[in-house]
């Protein structure tokens, strides 16, 4: 389960009837209200009640921001704020919530990728990590996968060996492990493959299956769907985000087709009333690969300017993919930076 799925799970469980002793402890039903927000909702905002009214309440309701503020002050609310790493981290309201300077009666849960909350960690009572599958779970998953598709388990011998070595940082992700299992089942996975070669195979696999599903030539889909999506991924990472909306595309139909192909997924709305469609890549490395795919198609001088502006220490996988995708003179030229 990823960070966003966990946040949404809390919201769903809060709406369900409390099971008493059957509920996990502490029980989410201890809270009178639960507000599920995204950190990016706070961009340009300076009042929590107005953020809640704007993003969570139907516009024709008579509930005012003052009514919401009254609930926040007098009730026992739980504020679940997702994707702090993709929002305005220095927003005054977010910072005050974290420090307990406002609505100190509220419990605040914030999800984020590592390194974004380091200076504020002292303000939290507890921390936990989403670590994905353990090695034992990874191996069990691969073996069960082989049974489900009626393939002999020896087809997965190389994968099972690589899980604890070459793929140790990839296979904890259920999505990436599933992709690796599909590649292993089709004998498209080799133990000595580089990271870029693995993702080249994942890319080709998704492209092929998407072309079959949509009954369209791969070349056409790559030109009309994948390349525009890669350009969007490139811009999204420049904004330090893996989440995109219809507004990122010159034609919203591209996002729908990319979903149908399997490159992105549409995210469930955090509100019953807001209809803006949001999409994610399922895993940040897929976004990074497509961003590098786009970067590799840029003129060399543009590549150099972009790479020079990039904080390599914070984007090692993206840089690794770029160098893995470049060939010949382009690779030699970039290697000189």
C-alpha positions as CSV (number, residue, x, y, z in Angstrom):
1,X,0.0,0.0,0.0
2,X,1.4,3.4,-1.0
3,X,1.2,6.7,0.9
4,X,-1.9,8.0,-0.9
5,X,-3.7,4.7,-0.7
6,X,-3.1,4.7,3.1
7,X,-4.5,8.2,3.5
8,X,-7.6,7.3,1.5
9,X,-8.0,4.1,3.4
10,X,-8.2,6.1,6.6
11,X,-11.0,8.3,5.1
12,X,-13.0,5.3,3.9
13,X,-12.7,3.5,7.3
14,X,-13.9,6.6,9.1
15,X,-17.1,6.6,7.0
16,X,-17.8,3.0,8.0
17,X,-19.4,1.9,11.2
18,X,-17.1,1.4,14.1
19,X,-16.5,-2.3,14.8
20,X,-15.5,-1.8,18.4
21,X,-12.9,-4.3,19.4
22,X,-12.6,-5.2,15.7
23,X,-11.2,-1.8,14.9
24,X,-7.5,-1.1,14.9
25,X,-6.1,0.8,17.8
26,X,-6.0,3.8,18.0
27,X,-9.4,3.8,16.3
28,X,-10.1,6.3,13.5
29,X,-13.7,6.6,14.8
30,X,-12.4,8.4,17.8
31,X,-12.4,11.6,15.7
32,X,-15.6,13.6,15.2
33,X,-14.6,14.8,11.7
34,X,-12.0,13.6,9.2
35,X,-10.7,16.0,6.5
36,X,-8.7,14.5,3.6
37,X,-6.7,17.1,1.8
38,X,-3.8,17.3,-0.6
39,X,-0.9,19.6,0.2
40,X,-1.2,21.3,-3.1
41,X,-4.6,22.5,-2.0
42,X,-2.8,25.0,0.2
43,X,-1.0,26.8,-2.7
44,X,-1.7,30.5,-2.3
45,X,-4.1,29.9,0.7
46,X,-3.8,31.3,4.2
47,X,-6.8,29.9,5.9
48,X,-7.5,26.2,6.6
49,X,-11.2,26.6,6.9
50,X,-11.3,28.2,3.4
51,X,-9.2,25.4,2.0
52,X,-11.7,22.8,3.3
53,X,-14.7,24.8,2.1
54,X,-13.1,25.3,-1.3
55,X,-11.9,21.7,-2.0
56,X,-14.2,19.5,0.1
57,X,-17.6,21.1,0.2
58,X,-20.2,21.4,-2.5
59,X,-20.4,24.9,-3.7
60,X,-24.1,25.3,-3.2
61,X,-24.1,24.2,0.4
62,X,-24.8,26.9,3.0
63,X,-21.8,25.9,5.2
64,X,-19.5,28.9,5.4
65,X,-15.8,29.0,6.2
66,X,-16.8,30.4,9.6
67,X,-18.9,27.3,10.2
68,X,-15.9,25.1,9.3
69,X,-13.6,27.0,11.6
70,X,-16.0,26.6,14.4
71,X,-15.9,22.8,13.9
72,X,-12.2,22.8,13.8
73,X,-12.0,24.7,17.1
74,X,-14.6,22.8,19.1
75,X,-14.6,19.3,17.7
76,X,-12.0,16.5,17.6
77,X,-10.9,16.6,14.0
78,X,-8.4,14.5,12.1
79,X,-6.6,16.3,9.3
80,X,-5.0,13.9,6.8
81,X,-2.8,15.8,4.3
82,X,-1.4,13.8,1.5
83,X,1.7,14.5,-0.7
84,X,3.4,17.2,1.4
85,X,6.4,16.7,-1.0
86,X,4.3,17.9,-3.9
87,X,2.8,21.0,-2.2
88,X,4.0,24.4,-1.1
89,X,6.1,23.2,1.8
90,X,6.7,26.7,3.2
91,X,3.0,27.6,3.2
92,X,2.3,29.3,6.5
93,X,-0.9,27.3,7.3
94,X,0.8,24.0,6.7
95,X,3.8,25.0,8.9
96,X,1.5,26.3,11.7
97,X,-0.5,23.0,11.6
98,X,2.7,21.0,11.8
99,X,4.0,23.0,14.8
100,X,0.6,23.0,16.5
101,X,0.4,26.8,16.4
102,X,-3.2,26.6,15.1
103,X,-6.0,24.1,15.8
104,X,-3.9,22.4,18.4
105,X,-6.9,20.2,19.3
106,X,-6.7,18.5,15.9
107,X,-4.6,15.5,15.0
108,X,-2.5,15.9,11.9
109,X,-1.3,13.1,9.6
110,X,1.0,14.1,6.7
111,X,2.3,11.8,4.0
112,X,5.5,12.6,2.1
113,X,8.5,11.1,0.4
114,X,11.7,11.1,2.5
115,X,13.8,14.2,3.0
116,X,10.9,16.7,2.8
117,X,10.0,17.0,6.5
118,X,13.3,16.6,8.1
119,X,13.4,20.0,9.9
120,X,9.8,19.5,11.2
121,X,10.0,15.9,12.4
122,X,10.4,17.0,16.0
123,X,6.8,18.3,15.9
124,X,5.4,14.8,15.3
125,X,4.5,12.3,18.0
126,X,5.1,9.3,15.8
127,X,6.6,8.3,12.5
128,X,6.1,5.3,10.2
129,X,7.5,4.2,6.8
130,X,5.8,2.6,3.9
131,X,8.4,0.0,3.0
132,X,6.6,-2.3,0.5
133,X,7.1,-6.0,0.3
134,X,9.7,-7.8,2.4
135,X,12.0,-10.2,0.6
136,X,10.0,-13.1,1.8
137,X,6.8,-11.5,0.5
138,X,8.4,-10.8,-2.8
139,X,9.4,-14.4,-3.3
140,X,6.0,-15.7,-2.3
141,X,4.4,-13.2,-4.7
142,X,6.6,-14.3,-7.6
143,X,5.8,-18.0,-6.9
144,X,2.1,-17.3,-6.6
145,X,2.3,-15.3,-9.8
146,X,3.8,-18.3,-11.7
147,X,0.9,-20.5,-10.4
148,X,-1.7,-18.0,-11.5
149,X,-0.5,-17.9,-15.1
150,X,0.3,-21.7,-15.2
151,X,4.0,-21.2,-15.8
152,X,6.7,-23.5,-14.2
153,X,8.4,-21.8,-11.3
154,X,11.9,-22.3,-12.8
155,X,10.9,-19.5,-15.3
156,X,11.4,-17.2,-12.2
157,X,14.7,-18.6,-11.0
158,X,16.7,-15.6,-12.2
159,X,14.1,-13.2,-10.8
160,X,14.0,-14.9,-7.4
161,X,17.8,-14.7,-7.2
162,X,17.9,-11.0,-8.4
163,X,15.3,-10.0,-5.8
164,X,17.9,-10.1,-3.0
165,X,20.7,-8.5,-5.1
166,X,20.3,-6.6,-8.4
167,X,16.6,-5.8,-7.9
168,X,16.7,-5.2,-4.2
169,X,15.6,-1.6,-4.4
170,X,13.0,-2.3,-7.2
171,X,11.1,-5.4,-6.0
172,X,9.6,-4.0,-2.8
173,X,7.1,-2.1,-5.0
174,X,4.1,-4.3,-5.8
175,X,3.7,-2.5,-9.2
176,X,7.3,-2.9,-10.3
177,X,7.5,-6.5,-9.0
178,X,4.4,-7.4,-11.0
179,X,6.1,-5.9,-14.1
180,X,9.2,-7.9,-13.4
181,X,7.1,-11.1,-13.1
182,X,5.4,-10.4,-16.5
183,X,8.9,-9.9,-18.0
184,X,10.2,-13.1,-16.4
185,X,7.2,-15.1,-17.6
186,X,8.0,-14.0,-21.2
187,X,11.8,-14.6,-20.8
188,X,12.5,-10.9,-21.3
189,X,14.4,-10.5,-18.1
190,X,18.1,-11.2,-17.6
191,X,20.0,-11.0,-14.3
192,X,22.7,-8.8,-15.7
193,X,20.4,-6.2,-17.2
194,X,21.1,-2.6,-16.3
195,X,18.4,-0.5,-14.7
196,X,17.6,1.3,-18.0
197,X,17.4,-2.0,-19.9
198,X,14.9,-3.3,-17.4
199,X,12.8,-0.2,-17.8
200,X,13.2,-0.4,-21.6
201,X,11.6,-3.8,-21.4
202,X,8.8,-2.6,-19.1
203,X,8.2,0.3,-21.5
204,X,8.0,-2.0,-24.5
205,X,5.8,-4.5,-22.6
206,X,3.3,-1.8,-21.7
207,X,3.4,-0.4,-25.2
208,X,2.8,-3.8,-26.8
209,X,-0.1,-4.7,-24.5
210,X,-1.6,-1.3,-24.9
211,X,-1.4,-1.6,-28.7
212,X,-3.1,-5.0,-28.6
213,X,-5.8,-3.7,-26.2
214,X,-6.5,-0.6,-28.4
215,X,-6.0,-2.4,-31.7
216,X,-3.6,0.4,-32.8
217,X,-0.1,0.3,-34.3
218,X,2.7,0.7,-31.7
219,X,4.4,3.4,-33.7
220,X,1.2,5.5,-33.9
221,X,0.6,5.2,-30.1
222,X,4.2,6.1,-29.3
223,X,3.9,9.2,-31.5
224,X,0.5,10.4,-30.4
225,X,0.2,9.2,-26.8
226,X,3.5,8.2,-25.3
227,X,5.7,11.1,-26.5
228,X,3.2,13.8,-25.3
229,X,2.9,11.9,-22.0
230,X,6.7,11.8,-21.7
231,X,6.8,15.6,-22.2
232,X,4.2,16.0,-19.4
233,X,6.3,13.7,-17.1
234,X,9.4,15.9,-17.9
235,X,7.5,19.0,-16.8
236,X,6.0,17.3,-13.8
237,X,9.4,16.3,-12.4
238,X,10.7,19.8,-12.9
239,X,7.9,20.8,-10.5
240,X,8.8,17.9,-8.2
241,X,5.6,16.1,-8.7
242,X,4.4,12.7,-10.1
243,X,0.7,13.7,-10.2
244,X,-0.8,15.3,-13.3
245,X,-4.2,16.6,-14.4
246,X,-6.0,17.2,-17.7
247,X,-4.6,20.7,-17.7
248,X,-1.1,19.3,-18.4
249,X,-2.2,17.9,-21.8
250,X,-3.0,19.9,-24.9
251,X,-5.8,17.3,-25.5
252,X,-7.3,15.6,-22.5
253,X,-8.0,12.5,-24.6
254,X,-4.3,11.8,-24.4
255,X,-4.6,11.2,-20.7
256,X,-7.5,8.8,-21.2
257,X,-5.6,6.9,-23.8
258,X,-2.5,6.7,-21.6
259,X,-4.7,5.2,-18.9
260,X,-6.1,2.7,-21.3
261,X,-2.6,1.7,-22.3
262,X,-1.5,1.4,-18.7
263,X,1.2,4.1,-18.4
264,X,-0.8,6.1,-15.9
265,X,-3.9,5.6,-13.7
266,X,-6.7,8.0,-12.8
267,X,-6.7,8.8,-9.1
268,X,-9.9,8.6,-7.1
269,X,-11.1,12.1,-6.1
270,X,-10.5,13.2,-2.6
271,X,-13.8,15.0,-2.8
272,X,-17.3,14.0,-3.8
273,X,-17.8,17.4,-5.4
274,X,-14.7,18.3,-7.3
275,X,-14.5,16.8,-10.8
276,X,-11.0,17.6,-11.9
277,X,-9.4,14.4,-13.1
278,X,-6.0,13.6,-11.7
279,X,-3.6,10.9,-12.8
280,X,-0.4,9.3,-11.5
281,X,2.3,7.1,-12.8
282,X,1.9,4.4,-10.2
283,X,5.6,4.6,-9.2
284,X,8.0,7.6,-9.4
285,X,10.5,5.6,-11.4
286,X,8.0,5.2,-14.3
287,X,7.6,9.0,-14.3
288,X,11.4,9.4,-14.2
289,X,11.9,6.9,-17.1
290,X,9.4,8.8,-19.3
291,X,10.9,12.1,-18.4
292,X,14.4,10.8,-19.4
293,X,12.8,9.4,-22.6
294,X,11.7,12.9,-23.4
295,X,15.0,14.5,-22.4
296,X,16.9,12.1,-24.6
297,X,14.9,13.5,-27.6
298,X,15.9,17.1,-26.9
299,X,18.8,18.8,-28.8
300,X,22.1,18.3,-27.1
301,X,22.4,21.9,-26.0
302,X,19.0,21.8,-24.4
303,X,20.0,18.5,-22.6
304,X,23.1,20.2,-21.3
305,X,21.3,23.2,-19.9
306,X,18.6,21.0,-18.3
307,X,21.2,18.7,-16.7
308,X,23.3,21.6,-15.5
309,X,20.2,23.0,-13.7
310,X,19.3,19.6,-12.1
311,X,20.2,18.7,-8.6
312,X,21.8,15.3,-9.4
313,X,22.0,14.3,-5.8
314,X,18.2,14.5,-5.6
315,X,17.5,12.9,-9.0
316,X,20.0,10.1,-9.4
317,X,17.6,7.7,-11.1
318,X,16.5,10.3,-13.6
319,X,20.1,11.0,-14.6
320,X,20.9,7.3,-14.7
321,X,18.0,6.7,-17.1
322,X,19.1,9.6,-19.3
323,X,22.6,8.3,-19.7
324,X,21.3,4.8,-20.3
325,X,19.0,6.0,-23.1
326,X,21.6,8.1,-24.9
327,X,23.9,6.6,-27.6
328,X,26.9,7.6,-29.7
329,X,27.9,11.2,-29.9
330,X,25.0,12.4,-27.8
331,X,26.3,10.2,-24.9
332,X,29.9,11.3,-25.3
333,X,28.8,14.9,-25.4
334,X,26.7,14.6,-22.2
335,X,29.4,12.6,-20.4
336,X,31.6,15.6,-20.6
337,X,29.4,17.6,-18.3
